[in-house]
Amino acid sequence: MNIKSNEKKENSAVELVIEVSPAEFEAAVDKVYNRQKKSIMIPGFRKGKATRKMVEKMYGAEVFYNDAISECYPAAYEAALAEAGLEPVAYPELEVLEVGAAGLIFKALVTVKPEASIKDYKGLVVAKPEVKVSAADVKAELKPFIDRASRLVSVERKAKKGDVAVIDFEGFKDGVAFEGGKGENYSLELGSGTFVPGFEEQVIGMSAGDEKDIDITFPENYTPELAGAAVVFKVKVTEVKERQTPTLDDEFAKDVSEFETLEELKKDLSDKLKARRKEQAEKDYETAILDALVEKLECEVPEAMVDYRANKMLEDMNNRLQGSGLSLEAYANMMGMNIEMMKAQAMEAAGRNVRVELALEAVAAAEGIVVTDEEADAEMARLAEQYKADIANIRASMDVEALKKDLATKKALELVKAAVKKPAKKAKKAEEETEEAE
């Protein structure tokens, strides 16, 4: 392998012209022939017995060239990157310039990490979210416990919102019953939004034994057979049940939890909710800091870098989904999306991730942040303990330089967070507070 030229281009791209010697290319052609010869048939020869020279004579000297290019260019490309000291951040654009007995010459347009700088990253003004838990919040946390302890009791009255109506029903379109539109002894919670819009509202007010024709128009986004269709449901209510909730007292707390009193249960729910909200608030605070930091970034981010990152995100998601027996396309359909919409979302997320990464690396460079071998070793030991893994296996599988970069960006983030300032109170609010004090 030989680099014939190395030229910087626009948009953080470097153009390499790479030469593979005649001997290297000949070896690649011969390797391809030996791999394929078992399936080659030439008149006058038994299958797999034709010599390379005979195959090339019959089909042309270039018959193995395309596969030979695929065979030798990856190693040549990687060697050229190492020699040029380039770290690509996207797939290269490749173009074959010459190929034949004289070897292979190809051009690779390599996208590299752009030069980034950042200023005024200390003293970012970011508000930290307040964490509060109200009595209403605790009441909402109690609701699942109340629901589990509640019971349904049959009542002799008209059904109202929140009741459960036990119904028999059958749907008709143009006087003909349609598939999937029939049910018996179906327990429908009125107000739950389980049925087609407009159905539950018309069951409200019916009593056990009542029969009624309910007119419904299906939404336009419903199944194709019924989308936008006007139908009639013949409905009979066989029973009306109301939900009886337990008395909220210490006995209730004992029945539904490990606590002796209702106050203890409420305090536990409050503490847990507060902890969750604090964790989320910290994440939101960090996100807001990073958004403010990215605003200070001075850098032209190449589109190829973002596109590559978005594709990797989709590949990772597809691999995870396949483990659950789903494809990316099937998942997109479940979410009411398509692959193009998924790609657009991935591009937006990838664009932000790339900019955050460049901003933190720029801070680390500006601050001269360096991660030592000892710090990297300590992090690998922490990971080994966290995942109950052998430290030797962690070291063997770990890209130490990538780990050091990751630790450096974490240090940079902590430095930026430590210097964040709270927003100043608005003047009007300050005046109002002064008047109140007076």
C-alpha positions in Angstrom: 0.0 0.0 0.0 1.2 3.5 -0.9 -0.5 6.9 -0.4 -0.1 8.7 -3.6 -1.7 12.0 -2.3 -3.2 13.4 0.8 -5.2 16.5 0.4 -7.5 18.4 2.8 -10.9 19.3 1.4 -13.9 21.3 2.6 -16.3 20.2 5.3 -13.7 18.4 7.4 -12.9 16.0 4.6 -9.5 14.6 3.5 -9.0 13.0 0.1 -6.5 10.1 0.0 -5.4 8.5 -3.3 -4.2 5.0 -2.3 -2.2 2.6 -4.4 -2.2 -1.2 -4.1 0.9 -2.7 -5.7 0.6 -5.1 -8.6 1.8 -8.0 -6.4 -0.8 -7.2 -3.7 -3.6 -6.9 -6.2 -2.5 -10.1 -8.0 -2.5 -12.0 -4.7 -6.1 -10.7 -4.1 -7.2 -11.9 -7.6 -5.6 -15.3 -7.0 -7.4 -15.6 -3.6 -10.7 -14.8 -5.2 -10.2 -17.3 -8.0 -9.3 -20.1 -5.4 -12.4 -19.3 -3.4 -14.7 -19.4 -6.4 -13.2 -22.0 -8.7 -15.2 -24.9 -7.2 -18.4 -23.4 -8.7 -16.9 -22.4 -12.1 -17.9 -24.5 -15.1 -16.0 -24.3 -18.4 -16.8 -26.5 -21.4 -14.2 -29.3 -21.6 -13.4 -29.1 -17.9 -15.0 -30.8 -14.9 -16.6 -28.4 -12.5 -14.0 -26.6 -10.4 -11.1 -27.9 -12.5 -10.7 -25.0 -14.9 -7.5 -23.0 -14.5 -7.5 -19.3 -13.7 -6.0 -18.6 -17.1 -8.7 -20.5 -18.9 -11.5 -18.7 -16.9 -9.9 -15.3 -17.7 -9.5 -16.2 -21.4 -13.2 -17.1 -21.6 -14.7 -14.3 -19.5 -12.1 -11.6 -19.7 -9.0 -10.7 -17.6 -11.2 -8.5 -15.4 -13.6 -11.3 -14.4 -12.3 -11.4 -10.8 -11.5 -7.6 -10.5 -14.6 -6.5 -8.6 -14.3 -9.2 -6.0 -10.5 -8.6 -5.8 -11.1 -4.9 -5.1 -13.4 -5.8 -2.3 -10.8 -8.3 -1.0 -7.9 -5.9 -0.8 -9.2 -2.3 -0.4 -10.3 -2.6 3.3 -6.8 -3.5 4.5 -5.3 -0.9 2.2 -7.7 1.8 3.4 -7.1 1.0 7.1 -3.3 1.0 6.6 -3.6 4.4 4.8 -5.6 5.9 7.7 -3.0 4.7 10.2 -0.2 6.1 8.1 -1.9 9.5 7.6 -3.0 9.6 11.2 -6.7 10.1 10.4 -9.7 9.0 12.5 -12.8 8.9 10.3 -16.1 9.8 11.8 -18.2 8.6 8.8 -18.2 6.0 6.1 -15.7 7.0 3.3 -16.7 7.8 -0.3 -14.7 5.5 -2.5 -13.9 5.7 -6.2 -11.7 3.3 -8.3 -9.3 5.3 -10.5 -7.3 2.5 -12.0 -7.4 -1.3 -11.9 -5.6 -4.0 -13.8 -2.2 -5.7 -14.2 -0.6 -2.5 -12.8 -2.5 -2.9 -9.6 -5.2 -0.9 -8.0 -5.5 2.9 -7.4 -8.5 4.2 -5.6 -9.6 7.5 -4.0 -11.1 7.7 -0.6 -12.9 10.8 0.7 -12.6 10.6 4.4 -14.7 12.7 6.8 -12.7 13.5 10.0 -13.7 15.2 13.2 -14.0 18.9 12.6 -11.9 21.5 14.4 -13.9 22.8 17.3 -13.4 25.7 19.7 -15.5 27.0 22.6 -15.5 30.1 24.7 -17.5 31.6 27.6 -18.3 28.0 28.8 -17.8 29.0 32.4 -20.6 30.8 34.2 -23.4 29.5 32.0 -26.8 30.7 33.4 -29.1 27.8 33.8 -32.1 27.4 36.2 -32.2 24.3 38.3 -35.6 22.7 38.4 -37.4 22.8 41.8 -38.6 19.4 43.2 -41.9 19.5 45.1 -44.4 16.9 46.1 -47.9 18.0 46.9 -50.7 16.3 48.8 -52.4 15.8 45.4 -49.3 14.1 44.1 -49.3 11.7 47.1 -53.1 11.1 46.5 -52.3 10.1 42.9 -49.6 7.7 44.2 -52.2 6.2 46.5 -54.6 5.5 43.7 -53.2 2.2 42.5 -53.4 0.9 46.1 -57.0 2.1 46.3 -57.9 0.6 43.0 -56.5 -2.8 44.0 -58.4 -2.7 47.3 -61.7 -1.5 45.7 -64.5 -3.9 44.7 -67.3 -3.8 42.2 -70.9 -4.0 43.6 -74.0 -4.5 41.6 -76.5 -1.6 41.8 -80.1 -1.0 40.7 -79.8 2.4 39.1 -78.8 4.1 35.9 -75.2 3.8 34.9 -73.0 6.8 35.4 -69.4 7.7 34.5 -67.0 5.6 36.5 -69.4 2.6 36.7 -68.8 -0.7 35.0 -71.6 -1.7 32.7 -71.9 -5.4 31.7 -73.2 -5.4 28.1 -74.1 -7.5 25.2 -73.5 -5.7 21.9 -73.4 -6.2 18.1 -72.4 -3.8 15.4 -74.1 -3.4 12.0 -72.9 -1.5 8.9 -75.6 -0.9 6.3 -77.7 -3.4 8.2 -75.1 -6.2 8.0 -73.1 -7.4 11.1 -69.4 -6.7 10.7 -66.5 -8.9 11.9 -65.2 -8.1 15.4 -68.3 -6.0 16.3 -69.9 -8.5 18.7 -69.4 -9.2 22.4 -71.3 -10.8 25.3 -71.0 -10.1 29.0 -68.4 -7.5 28.3 -67.4 -5.4 31.3 -67.0 -1.8 30.1 -65.8 0.9 32.5 -67.7 4.1 31.4 -65.3 7.0 30.8 -62.3 4.8 30.3 -62.1 5.5 26.5 -61.9 1.8 25.8 -64.5 1.8 23.0 -65.0 3.9 19.9 -65.5 7.6 20.7 -69.2 8.3 21.5 -70.1 4.8 22.5 -69.5 5.0 26.3 -71.3 8.3 26.6 -74.4 6.8 25.1 -74.3 3.8 27.6 -74.4 6.3 30.5 -77.9 6.6 31.7 -78.9 3.0 30.9 -80.0 0.5 33.6 -79.8 -3.2 33.8 -82.3 -4.7 31.3 -82.3 -1.6 29.0 -81.7 -2.1 25.3 -80.6 0.7 22.9 -79.4 1.3 19.3 -76.2 3.4 19.5 -75.2 5.3 16.3 -71.5 5.7 15.9 -69.2 7.0 13.2 -65.7 5.4 13.2 -62.7 7.7 13.1 -60.9 8.2 9.8 -57.7 6.6 11.2 -59.5 3.4 12.1 -59.1 0.0 10.3 -59.6 0.4 6.6 -62.8 -1.7 6.6 -64.5 0.7 9.0 -62.6 4.0 8.7 -65.1 6.8 8.6 -68.1 4.4 8.5 -71.4 5.1 10.1 -72.6 2.0 12.1 -75.3 1.0 14.6 -74.5 -1.0 17.7 -77.4 -2.9 19.3 -76.6 -2.8 23.0 -78.2 -4.5 26.0 -77.1 -3.7 29.6 -77.3 -6.8 31.8 -75.8 -5.3 34.9 -74.5 -2.0 36.4 -71.7 -2.1 38.9 -70.2 0.7 41.0 -66.7 0.8 42.4 -66.7 0.9 46.2 -63.4 2.2 47.5 -62.0 1.4 50.9 -61.8 3.8 53.8 -58.4 5.4 53.9 -57.2 4.6 57.4 -54.5 2.7 59.2 -56.3 -0.6 58.5 -56.2 0.1 54.8 -52.4 0.8 55.1 -51.8 -2.5 56.8 -53.8 -4.4 54.2 -52.0 -2.9 51.1 -48.5 -2.3 52.4 -45.9 -3.2 55.1 -46.7 -0.1 57.0 -48.7 0.1 60.3 -50.3 3.5 59.7 -51.6 5.5 56.7 -49.2 8.4 57.5 -46.2 6.0 57.2 -47.5 4.8 53.9 -48.0 8.3 52.6 -44.6 9.4 53.7 -43.0 6.4 52.0 -44.8 7.2 48.8 -43.9 10.9 49.1 -40.2 10.1 49.7 -40.0 7.7 46.7 -41.8 10.2 44.4 -39.4 12.9 45.5 -36.4 10.7 44.9 -37.7 10.0 41.3 -38.4 13.6 40.6 -34.9 14.6 42.0 -33.3 12.1 39.6 -35.3 13.4 36.7 -34.7 17.0 37.7 -30.9 16.3 37.7 -31.2 14.8 34.2 -33.2 17.8 33.0 -30.7 20.2 34.6 -27.8 18.5 32.9 -29.6 18.5 29.6 -30.2 22.3 29.9 -26.6 22.8 30.8 -25.4 20.9 27.7 -27.9 22.8 25.5 -26.5 26.1 26.8 -22.9 24.8 26.3 -23.6 23.7 22.7 -24.7 27.3 22.0 -21.1 28.4 22.7 -19.6 25.8 20.3 -17.8 27.3 17.3 -17.7 24.5 14.7 -19.1 23.4 11.3 -20.4 19.9 11.9 -20.1 17.8 8.7 -23.5 16.2 7.7 -21.7 12.9 6.9 -20.7 12.7 10.6 -24.3 13.2 11.8 -25.7 10.8 9.1 -23.2 8.1 10.2 -24.1 8.5 13.9 -27.9 8.3 13.1 -27.4 5.1 11.1 -25.4 3.6 14.0 -28.3 4.5 16.3 -30.8 2.8 14.1 -28.6 -0.2 13.7 -28.2 -0.6 17.4 -32.0 -0.2 17.9 -32.6 -2.8 15.2 -30.3 -5.3 16.9 -32.1 -4.8 20.2 -35.5 -5.2 18.6 -34.4 -8.4 16.8 -33.6 -9.9 20.2 -37.3 -9.4 21.0 -38.4 -10.8 17.6 -39.2 -7.4 16.1 -37.8 -5.6 13.1 -37.2 -1.9 12.9 -40.0 -1.5 10.3 -42.5 -3.5 12.5 -41.6 -1.3 15.5 -42.0 1.9 13.4 -45.5 0.7 12.3 -46.4 0.0 15.9 -45.5 3.5 16.8 -47.5 5.0 13.9 -44.3 5.9 12.0 -42.3 4.7 9.1 -38.5 4.2 8.5 -38.1 7.7 7.0 -39.7 9.2 10.2 -37.5 7.1 12.4 -34.4 8.2 10.4 -35.5 11.9 10.8 -35.8 11.4 14.5 -32.4 9.7 14.7 -30.8 12.5 12.7 -32.1 15.1 15.1 -30.8 13.1 18.1 -27.5 12.3 16.4 -27.0 16.0 15.5 -27.4 17.0 19.2 -25.2 14.1 20.4 -22.4 15.0 18.0 -22.5 18.7 19.0 -22.5 17.9 22.7 -19.5 15.5 22.2 -17.6 18.2 20.3 -18.4 20.9 22.9 -17.2 18.8 25.8 -14.0 17.7 23.9 -13.3 21.4 23.2 -13.7 22.2 26.9 -11.4 19.3 27.8 -8.8 20.6 25.3 -9.1 24.2 26.5 -8.7 23.1 30.1 -5.8 20.7 29.4 -7.8 17.9 30.9 -5.8 14.6 30.8 -6.8 11.2 32.1 -4.0 9.1 33.5 -3.4 5.4 33.1 -4.2 5.1 36.8 -7.6 6.8 36.4 -8.4 4.5 33.5 -7.4 1.5 35.5 -9.6 2.6 38.4 -12.6 3.0 36.0 -12.1 -0.5 34.6 -11.9 -1.8 38.2 -15.2 0.0 39.0 -16.8 -1.5 35.9 -15.6 -5.0 36.8 -17.1 -4.7 40.3 -20.3 -3.2 39.0 -20.9 -6.0 36.5 -19.3 -8.7 38.6 -16.8 -9.4 35.8 -13.2 -10.5 35.7 -10.9 -7.4 35.5 -8.7 -9.2 33.0 -11.7 -9.6 30.7 -12.7 -6.0 31.1 -9.1 -4.9 30.2 -9.0 -7.2 27.2 -12.3 -5.9 25.7 -11.8 -2.3 26.5 -10.5 0.4 24.1 -8.4 2.3 26.7 -8.0 5.4 24.5 -11.8 5.6 24.0 -12.3 5.1 27.7 -9.8 8.0 28.5 -11.7 10.3 26.1 -15.0 9.4 27.7 -13.6 10.1 31.2 -12.1 13.4 30.0 -15.5 14.6 28.7 -17.1 13.6 32.0 -14.5 15.8 33.8 -15.2 18.6 31.4 -18.9 18.4 32.1 -18.3 18.4 35.9 -16.2 21.5 35.4 -18.9 23.3 33.4 -21.6 22.3 35.9 -19.6 23.5 38.9 -19.3 27.0 37.2 -23.0 27.3 36.3 -24.8 30.4 37.7 -28.4 30.7 38.8 -30.6 33.2 36.8 -31.0 36.5 38.5 -34.4 37.3 39.9 -36.5 39.5 37.6 -36.5 43.2 38.7 -40.3 43.3 39.0 -40.4 40.3 41.2 -37.6 41.8 43.4 -39.6 45.1 43.7 -42.8 43.2 44.7 -40.8 41.3 47.4 -39.4 44.7 48.7 -42.9 46.2 48.8 -44.2 43.1 50.7 -41.4 43.4 53.2 -42.1 47.1 53.8 
